[in-house]
Amino acid sequence: MNGLSRLPRLYMDPALVPTAQEGAPCPIAPEQARYLGTVLRKKAGEQVRVFHAGMGEWLASIAEIRKDRGGLTLERQLRAPQPCPPLRLAFALLKRDATDLVLRMGTELGVTEFLPLVTERTNTHRINPERLHAIAVEAAEQCERLDIPAIAQVQTLPALLGSWPQQTSLFAAIERLDERESTPPPTPRLVQEGDGLLIGPEGGLSDGECQTLLKRPFVAPISLGSLVLRADTAVVAGLALLGNGLRSAPVSSQ
């Protein structure tokens, strides 16, 4: 896109821009107007990039901009809609800053659905969905993906296992996998669209939780190496492994 890649990039609420065509008006939210006008000091006639999963990415020009309101005019499509392959991340809730980091890094690494969990060693049980959505939007704007990941309601690990689709795999990062009694040797599996990654809390999953996971046929235990990683670091390491598997997998014919 040459110089266009340096233009500000804004996520559009699909409800405000259900269809996109050249010359169509495009309203923007008050916080976006304040960002463009007050922070970036943009004026009418200057260009930005806008996107959502259904419209792809478009070049737009500022029609008007005031303190807390403004509007754009769509000019031309830069990228057609192209959502990320389905990839779910189930993670035990962490302290606020660490959870924020998981949302940001997960969005950048292609997670399409976040599944926050309460496990036996989880030390927090609450989230702010609006805050986490805002973090995911900001990360999507920065990393140039076209869709925004969904964020599910907090659930327990047993609830997750009870509702997990049997035809997909849940890759569970289990510490000291080779030391656990009655643990069968993990069978390597190919990563497919719709699979997920499970990362436990700081301190790891309990022995009982690990044994429960290992008894489920759809759970594929994985090791992230011999070192004990922080939970947010484990998220990055695990998603890098799964993401590489998705990128190298054959393209579905459906």
C-alpha positions, 0 to 999 in steps of 0.5 A, spaced: 500 500 500 506 504 499 504 510 503 497 508 505 500 504 510 502 510 514 495 512 515 491 512 521 487 505 521 480 505 525 475 499 526 468 501 524 462 498 528 458 493 523 452 496 525 454 503 523 457 501 516 453 494 514 455 495 507 460 499 503 461 502 497 465 508 493 462 515 496 458 512 501 458 516 508 461 513 514 459 515 521 465 515 526 464 514 534 465 520 538 472 517 541 474 516 534 473 523 532 476 526 538 482 521 537 483 524 529 481 531 531 484 532 538 490 527 538 492 527 531 490 533 529 487 531 522 482 536 518 477 535 513 479 532 506 485 528 510 485 520 509 484 514 513 483 507 513 477 503 516 475 496 516 471 491 519 470 483 517 464 484 513 467 490 509 474 489 508 479 495 509 477 501 505 481 508 504 476 514 506 477 521 507 474 525 513 468 529 511 467 533 517 471 533 524 469 536 531 470 535 538 466 529 539 463 527 532 465 527 525 464 523 518 468 519 513 466 518 506 469 511 503 473 512 497 475 505 495 477 498 497 484 496 499 483 489 502 477 484 501 474 481 507 479 475 509 478 473 516 483 469 520 482 462 521 478 460 527 483 459 533 480 459 540 484 460 546 482 458 553 486 461 558 485 461 566 484 469 568 490 472 570 491 479 574 489 485 570 495 487 566 497 480 565 490 479 562 490 485 558 497 483 555 494 476 553 488 479 549 493 484 546 498 478 544 492 473 542 489 478 537 496 479 534 497 472 533 490 470 530 486 468 536 478 469 533 475 467 540 478 468 547 475 463 552 477 466 559 477 460 565 476 459 572 481 454 575 483 451 581 489 456 582 485 462 579 486 468 583 481 472 580 474 471 577 472 477 574 473 481 567 471 487 564 468 485 557 468 492 555 475 494 556 477 487 553 474 488 547 477 495 547 484 492 547 482 487 542 480 493 537 486 497 538 491 491 537 487 489 531 488 496 528 495 496 530 496 489 527 492 490 521 487 484 521 480 485 519 476 482 524 475 483 531 476 476 536 470 474 540 470 474 548 466 469 551 463 469 558 468 467 564 466 459 565 470 453 569 474 448 566 469 443 567 464 447 563 469 448 557 470 441 557 463 439 557 461 443 551 468 443 547 466 440 540 468 433 539 471 434 532 476 439 534 482 438 538 484 442 545 491 443 545 493 443 553 500 446 555 501 441 561 507 442 565 512 436 566 508 432 562 513 426 562 513 426 569 506 425 570 504 418 572 499 414 568 500 419 562 500 416 555 505 418 550 502 424 547 500 423 539 502 428 535 496 431 531 495 436 525 492 443 527 486 444 524 481 450 523 477 451 530 482 447 534 484 451 541 489 452 546 489 451 553 493 455 558 493 454 565 494 460 571 500 462 574 502 456 578 500 451 573 494 447 573 492 442 579 494 435 578 487 433 578 485 438 572 491 435 569 489 428 569 482 430 567 484 433 561 489 427 559 482 423 560 479 427 554 480 424 547 479 431 544 485 433 548 492 433 545 497 435 551 503 439 549 509 441 552 512 448 551 519 446 553 523 444 559 523 451 562 517 453 567 514 459 563 510 465 566 502 464 563 502 470 559 509 467 556 506 460 555 500 464 551 505 466 546 509 460 545 503 456 544 499 460 539 506 461 535 506 453 535 499 453 533 499 458 528 505 455 525 501 449 524 494 453 521 499 457 516 502 450 514 495 446 513 492 444 507 487 450 505 480 447 506 476 446 499 469 448 503 
